Amino acid sequence: MDTLITIMLVLFGIVNLCCFIAVLISLWQENMLLGIACLVGLFITGIGGLILYVWGWFQSEHRPTMITWTVSQVIFTVLWMVS
């Protein structure tokens, strides 16, 4: 059972990473300064990911990606708490 949970954690982690990168690329193309701030904030304080997440929800063209990212993150968190 632990092996299955670990495999699912890895898969949902990859989905989270892909959604993060997709939204970051879109932000970078729209506003490079904010994209740089998100990357720097991510590596220094960790809040850059939260800024990117909130920005993605405010963009209507990113709704499918943000829904996928949110569901994947919730499942990842539940699996992590179970393991």
mmCIF file as gemmi writes it, N, C-alpha and C atoms, coordinates in Angstrom:
data_model
loop_
_atom_site.group_PDB
_atom_site.id
_atom_site.type_symbol
_atom_site.label_atom_id
_atom_site.label_alt_id
_atom_site.label_comp_id
_atom_site.label_asym_id
_atom_site.label_entity_id
_atom_site.label_seq_id
_atom_site.pdbx_PDB_ins_code
_atom_site.Cartn_x
_atom_site.Cartn_y
_atom_site.Cartn_z
_atom_site.occupancy
_atom_site.B_iso_or_equiv
_atom_site.pdbx_formal_charge
_atom_site.auth_seq_id
_atom_site.auth_asym_id
_atom_site.pdbx_PDB_model_num
ATOM 1 N N . MET Axp A 1 ? 0.824 -1.202 0 1 0 ? 1 A 1
ATOM 2 C CA . MET Axp A 1 ? 0 0 0 1 0 ? 1 A 1
ATOM 3 C C . MET Axp A 1 ? 0.864 1.259 0 1 0 ? 1 A 1
ATOM 4 N N . ASP Axp A 2 ? 1.967 1.226 0.734 1 0 ? 2 A 1
ATOM 5 C CA . ASP Axp A 2 ? 2.852 2.386 0.769 1 0 ? 2 A 1
ATOM 6 C C . ASP Axp A 2 ? 3.481 2.666 -0.597 1 0 ? 2 A 1
ATOM 7 N N . THR Axp A 3 ? 3.763 1.612 -1.328 1 0 ? 3 A 1
ATOM 8 C CA . THR Axp A 3 ? 4.36 1.785 -2.654 1 0 ? 3 A 1
ATOM 9 C C . THR Axp A 3 ? 3.373 2.471 -3.595 1 0 ? 3 A 1
ATOM 10 N N . LEU Axp A 4 ? 2.106 2.065 -3.533 1 0 ? 4 A 1
ATOM 11 C CA . LEU Axp A 4 ? 1.087 2.67 -4.38 1 0 ? 4 A 1
ATOM 12 C C . LEU Axp A 4 ? 0.904 4.153 -4.044 1 0 ? 4 A 1
ATOM 13 N N . ILE Axp A 5 ? 0.882 4.471 -2.766 1 0 ? 5 A 1
ATOM 14 C CA . ILE Axp A 5 ? 0.748 5.871 -2.361 1 0 ? 5 A 1
ATOM 15 C C . ILE Axp A 5 ? 1.95 6.681 -2.821 1 0 ? 5 A 1
ATOM 16 N N . THR Axp A 6 ? 3.135 6.107 -2.717 1 0 ? 6 A 1
ATOM 17 C CA . THR Axp A 6 ? 4.337 6.806 -3.159 1 0 ? 6 A 1
ATOM 18 C C . THR Axp A 6 ? 4.302 7.066 -4.663 1 0 ? 6 A 1
ATOM 19 N N . ILE Axp A 7 ? 3.874 6.089 -5.432 1 0 ? 7 A 1
ATOM 20 C CA . ILE Axp A 7 ? 3.769 6.26 -6.886 1 0 ? 7 A 1
ATOM 21 C C . ILE Axp A 7 ? 2.754 7.344 -7.219 1 0 ? 7 A 1
ATOM 22 N N . MET Axp A 8 ? 1.619 7.339 -6.52 1 0 ? 8 A 1
ATOM 23 C CA . MET Axp A 8 ? 0.606 8.36 -6.762 1 0 ? 8 A 1
ATOM 24 C C . MET Axp A 8 ? 1.104 9.738 -6.353 1 0 ? 8 A 1
ATOM 25 N N . LEU Axp A 9 ? 1.866 9.831 -5.267 1 0 ? 9 A 1
ATOM 26 C CA . LEU Axp A 9 ? 2.448 11.108 -4.863 1 0 ? 9 A 1
ATOM 27 C C . LEU Axp A 9 ? 3.379 11.649 -5.938 1 0 ? 9 A 1
ATOM 28 N N . VAL Axp A 10 ? 4.184 10.779 -6.509 1 0 ? 10 A 1
ATOM 29 C CA . VAL Axp A 10 ? 5.105 11.199 -7.572 1 0 ? 10 A 1
ATOM 30 C C . VAL Axp A 10 ? 4.326 11.677 -8.793 1 0 ? 10 A 1
ATOM 31 N N . LEU Axp A 11 ? 3.296 10.937 -9.179 1 0 ? 11 A 1
ATOM 32 C CA . LEU Axp A 11 ? 2.514 11.319 -10.355 1 0 ? 11 A 1
ATOM 33 C C . LEU Axp A 11 ? 1.802 12.653 -10.153 1 0 ? 11 A 1
ATOM 34 N N . PHE Axp A 12 ? 1.176 12.837 -8.993 1 0 ? 12 A 1
ATOM 35 C CA . PHE Axp A 12 ? 0.497 14.105 -8.741 1 0 ? 12 A 1
ATOM 36 C C . PHE Axp A 12 ? 1.5 15.242 -8.556 1 0 ? 12 A 1
ATOM 37 N N . GLY Axp A 13 ? 2.677 14.945 -8.06 1 0 ? 13 A 1
ATOM 38 C CA . GLY Axp A 13 ? 3.728 15.952 -7.969 1 0 ? 13 A 1
ATOM 39 C C . GLY Axp A 13 ? 4.185 16.411 -9.342 1 0 ? 13 A 1
ATOM 40 N N . ILE Axp A 14 ? 4.262 15.484 -10.282 1 0 ? 14 A 1
ATOM 41 C CA . ILE Axp A 14 ? 4.633 15.837 -11.651 1 0 ? 14 A 1
ATOM 42 C C . ILE Axp A 14 ? 3.545 16.695 -12.294 1 0 ? 14 A 1
ATOM 43 N N . VAL Axp A 15 ? 2.276 16.349 -12.047 1 0 ? 15 A 1
ATOM 44 C CA . VAL Axp A 15 ? 1.169 17.158 -12.571 1 0 ? 15 A 1
ATOM 45 C C . VAL Axp A 15 ? 1.235 18.568 -11.987 1 0 ? 15 A 1
ATOM 46 N N . ASN Axp A 16 ? 1.497 18.675 -10.679 1 0 ? 16 A 1
ATOM 47 C CA . ASN Axp A 16 ? 1.629 19.992 -10.043 1 0 ? 16 A 1
ATOM 48 C C . ASN Axp A 16 ? 2.751 20.798 -10.68 1 0 ? 16 A 1
ATOM 49 N N . LEU Axp A 17 ? 3.879 20.166 -10.903 1 0 ? 17 A 1
ATOM 50 C CA . LEU Axp A 17 ? 5.024 20.843 -11.499 1 0 ? 17 A 1
ATOM 51 C C . LEU Axp A 17 ? 4.721 21.3 -12.922 1 0 ? 17 A 1
ATOM 52 N N . CYS Axp A 18 ? 4.062 20.46 -13.706 1 0 ? 18 A 1
ATOM 53 C CA . CYS Axp A 18 ? 3.719 20.834 -15.084 1 0 ? 18 A 1
ATOM 54 C C . CYS Axp A 18 ? 2.759 22.014 -15.11 1 0 ? 18 A 1
ATOM 55 N N . CYS Axp A 19 ? 1.763 22.01 -14.231 1 0 ? 19 A 1
ATOM 56 C CA . CYS Axp A 19 ? 0.827 23.144 -14.17 1 0 ? 19 A 1
ATOM 57 C C . CYS Axp A 19 ? 1.549 24.405 -13.723 1 0 ? 19 A 1
ATOM 58 N N . PHE Axp A 20 ? 2.448 24.286 -12.754 1 0 ? 20 A 1
ATOM 59 C CA . PHE Axp A 20 ? 3.229 25.432 -12.287 1 0 ? 20 A 1
ATOM 60 C C . PHE Axp A 20 ? 4.037 26.029 -13.42 1 0 ? 20 A 1
ATOM 61 N N . ILE Axp A 21 ? 4.71 25.185 -14.173 1 0 ? 21 A 1
ATOM 62 C CA . ILE Axp A 21 ? 5.558 25.658 -15.271 1 0 ? 21 A 1
ATOM 63 C C . ILE Axp A 21 ? 4.705 26.288 -16.375 1 0 ? 21 A 1
ATOM 64 N N . ALA Axp A 22 ? 3.545 25.692 -16.679 1 0 ? 22 A 1
ATOM 65 C CA . ALA Axp A 22 ? 2.679 26.245 -17.73 1 0 ? 22 A 1
ATOM 66 C C . ALA Axp A 22 ? 2.196 27.646 -17.361 1 0 ? 22 A 1
ATOM 67 N N . VAL Axp A 23 ? 1.776 27.83 -16.114 1 0 ? 23 A 1
ATOM 68 C CA . VAL Axp A 23 ? 1.292 29.145 -15.692 1 0 ? 23 A 1
ATOM 69 C C . VAL Axp A 23 ? 2.457 30.133 -15.597 1 0 ? 23 A 1
ATOM 70 N N . LEU Axp A 24 ? 3.62 29.671 -15.146 1 0 ? 24 A 1
ATOM 71 C CA . LEU Axp A 24 ? 4.786 30.541 -15.057 1 0 ? 24 A 1
ATOM 72 C C . LEU Axp A 24 ? 5.22 31.034 -16.432 1 0 ? 24 A 1
ATOM 73 N N . ILE Axp A 25 ? 5.199 30.178 -17.426 1 0 ? 25 A 1
ATOM 74 C CA . ILE Axp A 25 ? 5.564 30.579 -18.784 1 0 ? 25 A 1
ATOM 75 C C . ILE Axp A 25 ? 4.585 31.623 -19.305 1 0 ? 25 A 1
ATOM 76 N N . SER Axp A 26 ? 3.306 31.412 -19.038 1 0 ? 26 A 1
ATOM 77 C CA . SER Axp A 26 ? 2.308 32.387 -19.472 1 0 ? 26 A 1
ATOM 78 C C . SER Axp A 26 ? 2.51 33.73 -18.778 1 0 ? 26 A 1
ATOM 79 N N . LEU Axp A 27 ? 2.786 33.704 -17.473 1 0 ? 27 A 1
ATOM 80 C CA . LEU Axp A 27 ? 3.048 34.939 -16.746 1 0 ? 27 A 1
ATOM 81 C C . LEU Axp A 27 ? 4.303 35.612 -17.279 1 0 ? 27 A 1
ATOM 82 N N . TRP Axp A 28 ? 5.326 34.834 -17.548 1 0 ? 28 A 1
ATOM 83 C CA . TRP Axp A 28 ? 6.59 35.366 -18.043 1 0 ? 28 A 1
ATOM 84 C C . TRP Axp A 28 ? 6.385 36.096 -19.37 1 0 ? 28 A 1
ATOM 85 N N . GLN Axp A 29 ? 5.55 35.52 -20.251 1 0 ? 29 A 1
ATOM 86 C CA . GLN Axp A 29 ? 5.301 36.146 -21.543 1 0 ? 29 A 1
ATOM 87 C C . GLN Axp A 29 ? 4.47 37.42 -21.412 1 0 ? 29 A 1
ATOM 88 N N . GLU Axp A 30 ? 3.602 37.471 -20.406 1 0 ? 30 A 1
ATOM 89 C CA . GLU Axp A 30 ? 2.757 38.647 -20.229 1 0 ? 30 A 1
ATOM 90 C C . GLU Axp A 30 ? 3.464 39.753 -19.453 1 0 ? 30 A 1
ATOM 91 N N . ASN Axp A 31 ? 4.185 39.382 -18.401 1 0 ? 31 A 1
ATOM 92 C CA . ASN Axp A 31 ? 4.822 40.374 -17.544 1 0 ? 31 A 1
ATOM 93 C C . ASN Axp A 31 ? 6.118 39.779 -16.995 1 0 ? 31 A 1
ATOM 94 N N . MET Axp A 32 ? 7.216 40.048 -17.672 1 0 ? 32 A 1
ATOM 95 C CA . MET Axp A 32 ? 8.486 39.429 -17.317 1 0 ? 32 A 1
ATOM 96 C C . MET Axp A 32 ? 8.947 39.81 -15.915 1 0 ? 32 A 1
ATOM 97 N N . LEU Axp A 33 ? 8.711 41.034 -15.512 1 0 ? 33 A 1
ATOM 98 C CA . LEU Axp A 33 ? 9.138 41.48 -14.19 1 0 ? 33 A 1
ATOM 99 C C . LEU Axp A 33 ? 8.438 40.696 -13.086 1 0 ? 33 A 1
ATOM 100 N N . LEU Axp A 34 ? 7.141 40.484 -13.226 1 0 ? 34 A 1
ATOM 101 C CA . LEU Axp A 34 ? 6.413 39.696 -12.237 1 0 ? 34 A 1
ATOM 102 C C . LEU Axp A 34 ? 6.848 38.231 -12.273 1 0 ? 34 A 1
ATOM 103 N N . GLY Axp A 35 ? 7.169 37.722 -13.444 1 0 ? 35 A 1
ATOM 104 C CA . GLY Axp A 35 ? 7.679 36.356 -13.552 1 0 ? 35 A 1
ATOM 105 C C . GLY Axp A 35 ? 8.999 36.187 -12.825 1 0 ? 35 A 1
ATOM 106 N N . ILE Axp A 36 ? 9.882 37.152 -12.978 1 0 ? 36 A 1
ATOM 107 C CA . ILE Axp A 36 ? 11.164 37.119 -12.264 1 0 ? 36 A 1
ATOM 108 C C . ILE Axp A 36 ? 10.923 37.218 -10.765 1 0 ? 36 A 1
ATOM 109 N N . ALA Axp A 37 ? 9.996 38.094 -10.363 1 0 ? 37 A 1
ATOM 110 C CA . ALA Axp A 37 ? 9.683 38.243 -8.939 1 0 ? 37 A 1
ATOM 111 C C . ALA Axp A 37 ? 9.124 36.946 -8.362 1 0 ? 37 A 1
ATOM 112 N N . CYS Axp A 38 ? 8.305 36.237 -9.12 1 0 ? 38 A 1
ATOM 113 C CA . CYS Axp A 38 ? 7.762 34.961 -8.646 1 0 ? 38 A 1
ATOM 114 C C . CYS Axp A 38 ? 8.867 33.922 -8.485 1 0 ? 38 A 1
ATOM 115 N N . LEU Axp A 39 ? 9.773 33.858 -9.44 1 0 ? 39 A 1
ATOM 116 C CA . LEU Axp A 39 ? 10.87 32.895 -9.323 1 0 ? 39 A 1
ATOM 117 C C . LEU Axp A 39 ? 11.785 33.21 -8.148 1 0 ? 39 A 1
ATOM 118 N N . VAL Axp A 40 ? 12.146 34.472 -7.996 1 0 ? 40 A 1
ATOM 119 C CA . VAL Axp A 40 ? 13.003 34.868 -6.884 1 0 ? 40 A 1
ATOM 120 C C . VAL Axp A 40 ? 12.274 34.631 -5.566 1 0 ? 40 A 1
ATOM 121 N N . GLY Axp A 41 ? 11.001 35.014 -5.515 1 0 ? 41 A 1
ATOM 122 C CA . GLY Axp A 41 ? 10.216 34.797 -4.303 1 0 ? 41 A 1
ATOM 123 C C . GLY Axp A 41 ? 10.032 33.331 -3.982 1 0 ? 41 A 1
ATOM 124 N N . LEU Axp A 42 ? 9.952 32.497 -5.003 1 0 ? 42 A 1
ATOM 125 C CA . LEU Axp A 42 ? 9.822 31.062 -4.784 1 0 ? 42 A 1
ATOM 126 C C . LEU Axp A 42 ? 11.074 30.493 -4.136 1 0 ? 42 A 1
ATOM 127 N N . PHE Axp A 43 ? 12.23 30.882 -4.638 1 0 ? 43 A 1
ATOM 128 C CA . PHE Axp A 43 ? 13.467 30.309 -4.118 1 0 ? 43 A 1
ATOM 129 C C . PHE Axp A 43 ? 13.915 30.931 -2.795 1 0 ? 43 A 1
ATOM 130 N N . ILE Axp A 44 ? 13.541 32.174 -2.534 1 0 ? 44 A 1
ATOM 131 C CA . ILE Axp A 44 ? 13.978 32.822 -1.302 1 0 ? 44 A 1
ATOM 132 C C . ILE Axp A 44 ? 12.996 32.583 -0.162 1 0 ? 44 A 1
ATOM 133 N N . THR Axp A 45 ? 11.711 32.855 -0.396 1 0 ? 45 A 1
ATOM 134 C CA . THR Axp A 45 ? 10.744 32.747 0.695 1 0 ? 45 A 1
ATOM 135 C C . THR Axp A 45 ? 9.679 31.692 0.466 1 0 ? 45 A 1
ATOM 136 N N . GLY Axp A 46 ? 9.5 31.247 -0.763 1 0 ? 46 A 1
ATOM 137 C CA . GLY Axp A 46 ? 8.469 30.268 -1.068 1 0 ? 46 A 1
ATOM 138 C C . GLY Axp A 46 ? 7.13 30.894 -1.403 1 0 ? 46 A 1
ATOM 139 N N . ILE Axp A 47 ? 7.019 32.211 -1.292 1 0 ? 47 A 1
ATOM 140 C CA . ILE Axp A 47 ? 5.74 32.869 -1.542 1 0 ? 47 A 1
ATOM 141 C C . ILE Axp A 47 ? 5.516 33.135 -3.033 1 0 ? 47 A 1
ATOM 142 N N . GLY Axp A 48 ? 6.525 32.987 -3.834 1 0 ? 48 A 1
ATOM 143 C CA . GLY Axp A 48 ? 6.374 33.208 -5.277 1 0 ? 48 A 1
ATOM 144 C C . GLY Axp A 48 ? 5.396 32.236 -5.909 1 0 ? 48 A 1
ATOM 145 N N . GLY Axp A 49 ? 5.373 30.999 -5.421 1 0 ? 49 A 1
ATOM 146 C CA . GLY Axp A 49 ? 4.411 30.032 -5.932 1 0 ? 49 A 1
ATOM 147 C C . GLY Axp A 49 ? 2.978 30.419 -5.609 1 0 ? 49 A 1
ATOM 148 N N . LEU Axp A 50 ? 2.775 30.983 -4.429 1 0 ? 50 A 1
ATOM 149 C CA . LEU Axp A 50 ? 1.447 31.437 -4.036 1 0 ? 50 A 1
ATOM 150 C C . LEU Axp A 50 ? 1.001 32.616 -4.895 1 0 ? 50 A 1
ATOM 151 N N . ILE Axp A 51 ? 1.91 33.533 -5.175 1 0 ? 51 A 1
ATOM 152 C CA . ILE Axp A 51 ? 1.595 34.672 -6.041 1 0 ? 51 A 1
ATOM 153 C C . ILE Axp A 51 ? 1.21 34.171 -7.43 1 0 ? 51 A 1
ATOM 154 N N . LEU Axp A 52 ? 1.963 33.223 -7.943 1 0 ? 52 A 1
ATOM 155 C CA . LEU Axp A 52 ? 1.675 32.657 -9.26 1 0 ? 52 A 1
ATOM 156 C C . LEU Axp A 52 ? 0.329 31.954 -9.259 1 0 ? 52 A 1
ATOM 157 N N . TYR Axp A 53 ? 0.021 31.238 -8.193 1 0 ? 53 A 1
ATOM 158 C CA . TYR Axp A 53 ? -1.24 30.513 -8.076 1 0 ? 53 A 1
ATOM 159 C C . TYR Axp A 53 ? -2.424 31.484 -8.094 1 0 ? 53 A 1
ATOM 160 N N . VAL Axp A 54 ? -2.34 32.531 -7.312 1 0 ? 54 A 1
ATOM 161 C CA . VAL Axp A 54 ? -3.421 33.53 -7.26 1 0 ? 54 A 1
ATOM 162 C C . VAL Axp A 54 ? -3.55 34.241 -8.601 1 0 ? 54 A 1
ATOM 163 N N . TRP Axp A 55 ? -2.43 34.616 -9.211 1 0 ? 55 A 1
ATOM 164 C CA . TRP Axp A 55 ? -2.465 35.278 -10.51 1 0 ? 55 A 1
ATOM 165 C C . TRP Axp A 55 ? -3.136 34.381 -11.547 1 0 ? 55 A 1
ATOM 166 N N . GLY Axp A 56 ? -2.827 33.089 -11.516 1 0 ? 56 A 1
ATOM 167 C CA . GLY Axp A 56 ? -3.417 32.158 -12.475 1 0 ? 56 A 1
ATOM 168 C C . GLY Axp A 56 ? -4.925 32.066 -12.354 1 0 ? 56 A 1
ATOM 169 N N . TRP Axp A 57 ? -5.443 32.128 -11.129 1 0 ? 57 A 1
ATOM 170 C CA . TRP Axp A 57 ? -6.894 32.066 -10.95 1 0 ? 57 A 1
ATOM 171 C C . TRP Axp A 57 ? -7.588 33.319 -11.462 1 0 ? 57 A 1
ATOM 172 N N . PHE Axp A 58 ? -6.904 34.447 -11.467 1 0 ? 58 A 1
ATOM 173 C CA . PHE Axp A 58 ? -7.517 35.677 -11.95 1 0 ? 58 A 1
ATOM 174 C C . PHE Axp A 58 ? -7.514 35.779 -13.476 1 0 ? 58 A 1
ATOM 175 N N . GLN Axp A 59 ? -6.816 34.912 -14.155 1 0 ? 59 A 1
ATOM 176 C CA . GLN Axp A 59 ? -6.766 34.913 -15.617 1 0 ? 59 A 1
ATOM 177 C C . GLN Axp A 59 ? -7.771 33.891 -16.148 1 0 ? 59 A 1
ATOM 178 N N . SER Axp A 60 ? -8.756 34.349 -16.892 1 0 ? 60 A 1
ATOM 179 C CA . SER Axp A 60 ? -9.839 33.459 -17.335 1 0 ? 60 A 1
ATOM 180 C C . SER Axp A 60 ? -9.351 32.383 -18.31 1 0 ? 60 A 1
ATOM 181 N N . GLU Axp A 61 ? -8.313 32.669 -19.067 1 0 ? 61 A 1
ATOM 182 C CA . GLU Axp A 61 ? -7.836 31.663 -20.034 1 0 ? 61 A 1
ATOM 183 C C . GLU Axp A 61 ? -7.081 30.514 -19.362 1 0 ? 61 A 1
ATOM 184 N N . HIS Axp A 62 ? -6.763 30.653 -18.079 1 0 ? 62 A 1
ATOM 185 C CA . HIS Axp A 62 ? -6.039 29.608 -17.361 1 0 ? 62 A 1
ATOM 186 C C . HIS Axp A 62 ? -6.94 28.751 -16.477 1 0 ? 62 A 1
ATOM 187 N N . ARG Axp A 63 ? -8.256 28.908 -16.589 1 0 ? 63 A 1
ATOM 188 C CA . ARG Axp A 63 ? -9.164 28.165 -15.707 1 0 ? 63 A 1
ATOM 189 C C . ARG Axp A 63 ? -8.961 26.649 -15.765 1 0 ? 63 A 1
ATOM 190 N N . PRO Axp A 64 ? -8.88 26.026 -16.949 1 0 ? 64 A 1
ATOM 191 C CA . PRO Axp A 64 ? -8.687 24.564 -16.967 1 0 ? 64 A 1
ATOM 192 C C . PRO Axp A 64 ? -7.373 24.137 -16.296 1 0 ? 64 A 1
ATOM 193 N N . THR Axp A 65 ? -6.317 24.878 -16.542 1 0 ? 65 A 1
ATOM 194 C CA . THR Axp A 65 ? -5.028 24.557 -15.916 1 0 ? 65 A 1
ATOM 195 C C . THR Axp A 65 ? -5.103 24.744 -14.415 1 0 ? 65 A 1
ATOM 196 N N . MET Axp A 66 ? -5.764 25.791 -13.967 1 0 ? 66 A 1
ATOM 197 C CA . MET Axp A 66 ? -5.846 26.06 -12.531 1 0 ? 66 A 1
ATOM 198 C C . MET Axp A 66 ? -6.739 25.051 -11.82 1 0 ? 66 A 1
ATOM 199 N N . ILE Axp A 67 ? -7.799 24.604 -12.474 1 0 ? 67 A 1
ATOM 200 C CA . ILE Axp A 67 ? -8.637 23.565 -11.882 1 0 ? 67 A 1
ATOM 201 C C . ILE Axp A 67 ? -7.84 22.278 -11.742 1 0 ? 67 A 1
ATOM 202 N N . THR Axp A 68 ? -7.081 21.923 -12.784 1 0 ? 68 A 1
ATOM 203 C CA . THR Axp A 68 ? -6.227 20.73 -12.717 1 0 ? 68 A 1
ATOM 204 C C . THR Axp A 68 ? -5.199 20.861 -11.609 1 0 ? 68 A 1
ATOM 205 N N . TRP Axp A 69 ? -4.573 22.018 -11.514 1 0 ? 69 A 1
ATOM 206 C CA . TRP Axp A 69 ? -3.549 22.253 -10.494 1 0 ? 69 A 1
ATOM 207 C C . TRP Axp A 69 ? -4.153 22.154 -9.095 1 0 ? 69 A 1
ATOM 208 N N . THR Axp A 70 ? -5.325 22.736 -8.896 1 0 ? 70 A 1
ATOM 209 C CA . THR Axp A 70 ? -5.966 22.723 -7.58 1 0 ? 70 A 1
ATOM 210 C C . THR Axp A 70 ? -6.367 21.311 -7.168 1 0 ? 70 A 1
ATOM 211 N N . VAL Axp A 71 ? -7.017 20.59 -8.066 1 0 ? 71 A 1
ATOM 212 C CA . VAL Axp A 71 ? -7.439 19.218 -7.752 1 0 ? 71 A 1
ATOM 213 C C . VAL Axp A 71 ? -6.222 18.346 -7.486 1 0 ? 71 A 1
ATOM 214 N N . SER Axp A 72 ? -5.202 18.5 -8.299 1 0 ? 72 A 1
ATOM 215 C CA . SER Axp A 72 ? -3.981 17.72 -8.116 1 0 ? 72 A 1
ATOM 216 C C . SER Axp A 72 ? -3.315 18.038 -6.778 1 0 ? 72 A 1
ATOM 217 N N . GLN Axp A 73 ? -3.301 19.301 -6.402 1 0 ? 73 A 1
ATOM 218 C CA . GLN Axp A 73 ? -2.686 19.697 -5.136 1 0 ? 73 A 1
ATOM 219 C C . GLN Axp A 73 ? -3.474 19.165 -3.943 1 0 ? 73 A 1
ATOM 220 N N . VAL Axp A 74 ? -4.797 19.194 -4.038 1 0 ? 74 A 1
ATOM 221 C CA . VAL Axp A 74 ? -5.624 18.671 -2.945 1 0 ? 74 A 1
ATOM 222 C C . VAL Axp A 74 ? -5.408 17.167 -2.79 1 0 ? 74 A 1
ATOM 223 N N . ILE Axp A 75 ? -5.409 16.438 -3.894 1 0 ? 75 A 1
ATOM 224 C CA . ILE Axp A 75 ? -5.179 14.992 -3.833 1 0 ? 75 A 1
ATOM 225 C C . ILE Axp A 75 ? -3.779 14.704 -3.309 1 0 ? 75 A 1
ATOM 226 N N . PHE Axp A 76 ? -2.789 15.46 -3.761 1 0 ? 76 A 1
ATOM 227 C CA . PHE Axp A 76 ? -1.42 15.288 -3.289 1 0 ? 76 A 1
ATOM 228 C C . PHE Axp A 76 ? -1.337 15.487 -1.778 1 0 ? 76 A 1
ATOM 229 N N . THR Axp A 77 ? -1.991 16.533 -1.271 1 0 ? 77 A 1
ATOM 230 C CA . THR Axp A 77 ? -1.957 16.832 0.157 1 0 ? 77 A 1
ATOM 231 C C . THR Axp A 77 ? -2.64 15.729 0.969 1 0 ? 77 A 1
ATOM 232 N N . VAL Axp A 78 ? -3.777 15.247 0.484 1 0 ? 78 A 1
ATOM 233 C CA . VAL Axp A 78 ? -4.481 14.167 1.19 1 0 ? 78 A 1
ATOM 234 C C . VAL Axp A 78 ? -3.627 12.9 1.204 1 0 ? 78 A 1
ATOM 235 N N . LEU Axp A 79 ? -3.044 12.547 0.076 1 0 ? 79 A 1
ATOM 236 C CA . LEU Axp A 79 ? -2.178 11.371 0.027 1 0 ? 79 A 1
ATOM 237 C C . LEU Axp A 79 ? -0.974 11.507 0.938 1 0 ? 79 A 1
ATOM 238 N N . TRP Axp A 80 ? -0.4 12.702 0.97 1 0 ? 80 A 1
ATOM 239 C CA . TRP Axp A 80 ? 0.765 12.934 1.833 1 0 ? 80 A 1
ATOM 240 C C . TRP Axp A 80 ? 0.389 12.79 3.304 1 0 ? 80 A 1
ATOM 241 N N . MET Axp A 81 ? -0.807 13.26 3.672 1 0 ? 81 A 1
ATOM 242 C CA . MET Axp A 81 ? -1.253 13.147 5.057 1 0 ? 81 A 1
ATOM 243 C C . MET Axp A 81 ? -1.55 11.695 5.419 1 0 ? 81 A 1
ATOM 244 N N . VAL Axp A 82 ? -2.031 10.901 4.458 1 0 ? 82 A 1
ATOM 245 C CA . VAL Axp A 82 ? -2.335 9.489 4.699 1 0 ? 82 A 1
ATOM 246 C C . VAL Axp A 82 ? -1.052 8.68 4.854 1 0 ? 82 A 1
ATOM 247 N N . SER Axp A 83 ? -0.042 9.017 4.084 1 0 ? 83 A 1
ATOM 248 C CA . SER Axp A 83 ? 1.192 8.206 4.106 1 0 ? 83 A 1
ATOM 249 C C . SER Axp A 83 ? 2.019 8.421 5.345 1 0 ? 83 A 1
